Every structure is written in C-alpha cells, then in structure tokens.
Amino acid sequence: MHGLSDFIAELIRAANDVERLPESTKLRLLGRAYVTIINAREEIESQRQEAYRQAGADLISVTGHVGALSSQDVKSLLLDAAEMIRQIKIVIDSKGKSSGEGD
C-alpha cells in the first residue's frame, strides 16, 4: 500500500501547485485517480462500492473538460480524489490486519 500513500501525496502536491500544472498533468492525475478508485472496488466490501463507483464516475466525467475548469475546481477534484484514495487505503489496510496479513 506504499504506492497509494505516494500517490495521495502526489495528488496533494499537485493540488497545491495546480496553477502551474499543464493540462496534460491534470488529465494524467485525474485519470490515475479514477483508475485507482475503480480498481479498489475489487478489494473493498460491496456496500462501499457504489460510493467509490460514483466518485470515479465524477472524476472521469470531468477529465475531458479539464481545460474548461478553473484552477480551484481542479484543485478540489485532486483533493477529493486524494481523500477518497486515503479512505480506500484505510479500508484495505484494516482488512489486511483483520485477516492477519499486516502483522
């Protein structure tokens, strides 16, 4: 799960420097966030899947319009994605510990 922590940090750094990011970097980060959230569905309990699916859909729906979004909108999306992925990491980590994998 170290990779998720690194990605969360990357999203937060990007959000804090969003005005200087090229559109291609914004698209790449939002796309990676989408894929990360959608792939996490397989690792978390089914009752939370719908929330993650909707968050992923929200991210992918805006990626084609990143150029039309304000820097504040992109910043909010990046921070929302970082928070969602942080929550996913917590769930995955807790499942690993409860099954004895994290020890």
TORMI-80278 format. One record per residue (C-alpha): residue number from 1; residue in three letters; x, y, z. Coordinates in nm, 2 decimals. Each point is the difference from the previous one (the first is absolute). Example, Ala and Ser with C-alpha at 12.3 -4.5 7.8 and 13.67 -1.06 7.14 Angstrom:
residues 2
R  num  residuo      c1      c2      c3
R    1      ALA    1.23   -0.45    0.78
R    2      SER    0.14    0.34   -0.07
This chain:
residues 103
R  num  residuo      c1      c2      c3
R    1      MET    0.00    0.00    0.00
R    2      HIS    0.31    0.22    0.00
R    3      GLY   -0.09    0.09   -0.36
R    4      LEU   -0.34    0.14    0.11
R    5      SER    0.17    0.22    0.26
R    6      ASP    0.24    0.14   -0.27
R    7      PHE   -0.29    0.06   -0.24
R    8      ILE   -0.20    0.18    0.27
R    9      ALA    0.30    0.23    0.07
R   10      GLU    0.04    0.06   -0.37
R   11      LEU   -0.37    0.10   -0.04
R   12      ILE    0.03    0.24    0.30
R   13      ARG    0.33    0.16   -0.13
R   14      ALA   -0.17    0.04   -0.34
R   15      ALA   -0.31    0.16    0.16
R   16      ASN    0.23    0.25    0.18
R   17      ASP    0.17    0.09   -0.33
R   18      VAL   -0.29   -0.03   -0.23
R   19      GLU    0.04    0.34   -0.17
R   20      ARG    0.34   -0.11   -0.14
R   21      LEU   -0.10   -0.35   -0.12
R   22      PRO   -0.04   -0.06   -0.37
R   23      GLU   -0.34   -0.13   -0.11
R   24      SER    0.16   -0.33   -0.09
R   25      THR    0.12   -0.05    0.36
R   26      LYS   -0.34    0.08    0.14
R   27      LEU   -0.16   -0.25   -0.24
R   28      ARG    0.26   -0.27    0.09
R   29      LEU   -0.05    0.04    0.37
R   30      LEU   -0.38    0.00   -0.02
R   31      GLY    0.01   -0.30   -0.22
R   32      ARG    0.23   -0.19    0.24
R   33      ALA   -0.23    0.10    0.28
R   34      TYR   -0.29   -0.14   -0.19
R   35      VAL    0.17   -0.33   -0.07
R   36      THR    0.12   -0.03    0.36
R   37      ILE   -0.35    0.05    0.14
R   38      ILE   -0.17   -0.23   -0.25
R   39      ASN    0.26   -0.28    0.05
R   40      ALA   -0.04    0.03    0.38
R   41      ARG   -0.36   -0.12   -0.04
R   42      GLU    0.13   -0.35   -0.02
R   43      GLU    0.19    0.03    0.33
R   44      ILE   -0.27    0.15    0.22
R   45      GLU   -0.34   -0.12    0.12
R   46      SER   -0.29    0.03   -0.24
R   47      GLN   -0.20    0.25    0.20
R   48      ARG    0.26    0.27   -0.06
R   49      GLN    0.04   -0.08   -0.36
R   50      GLU   -0.27    0.23   -0.12
R   51      ALA    0.15    0.31    0.17
R   52      TYR    0.34   -0.08   -0.16
R   53      ARG   -0.16   -0.06   -0.34
R   54      GLN   -0.18    0.33    0.02
R   55      ALA    0.32    0.19    0.10
R   56      GLY    0.18   -0.17   -0.29
R   57      ALA   -0.27    0.10   -0.24
R   58      ASP    0.01    0.36    0.12
R   59      LEU    0.38    0.00   -0.07
R   60      ILE   -0.02   -0.15   -0.34
R   61      SER   -0.29    0.22   -0.11
R   62      VAL    0.21    0.31    0.06
R   63      THR    0.33   -0.12   -0.15
R   64      GLY   -0.11    0.10   -0.35
R   65      HIS   -0.08    0.35    0.12
R   66      VAL    0.31    0.07    0.21
R   67      GLY    0.09    0.30   -0.22
R   68      ALA   -0.34    0.15    0.07
R   69      LEU    0.02   -0.03    0.38
R   70      SER    0.14    0.26    0.23
R   71      SER    0.32   -0.07    0.19
R   72      GLN   -0.21   -0.01    0.32
R   73      ASP   -0.23   -0.26   -0.16
R   74      VAL    0.30   -0.22   -0.09
R   75      LYS    0.15    0.05    0.34
R   76      SER   -0.32   -0.11    0.16
R   77      LEU   -0.02   -0.31   -0.22
R   78      LEU    0.36   -0.09    0.08
R   79      LEU   -0.05    0.04    0.37
R   80      ASP   -0.33   -0.20   -0.01
R   81      ALA    0.18   -0.28   -0.19
R   82      ALA    0.28    0.00    0.26
R   83      GLU   -0.25   -0.02    0.28
R   84      MET   -0.19   -0.28   -0.17
R   85      ILE    0.32   -0.20   -0.06
R   86      ARG    0.11    0.06    0.36
R   87      GLN   -0.33   -0.15    0.11
R   88      ILE    0.04   -0.29   -0.23
R   89      LYS    0.35   -0.06    0.14
R   90      ILE   -0.13    0.00    0.35
R   91      VAL   -0.27   -0.26   -0.09
R   92      ILE    0.25   -0.22   -0.18
R   93      ASP    0.26    0.03    0.28
R   94      SER   -0.26   -0.08    0.27
R   95      LYS   -0.12   -0.31   -0.20
R   96      GLY    0.37   -0.12   -0.02
R   97      LYS    0.04    0.04    0.37
R   98      SER   -0.32   -0.17    0.09
R   99      SER    0.10   -0.30   -0.21
R  100      GLY    0.34   -0.01    0.15
R  101      GLU    0.18    0.12   -0.32
R  102      GLY    0.13    0.33    0.14
R  103      ASP    0.19   -0.14    0.29
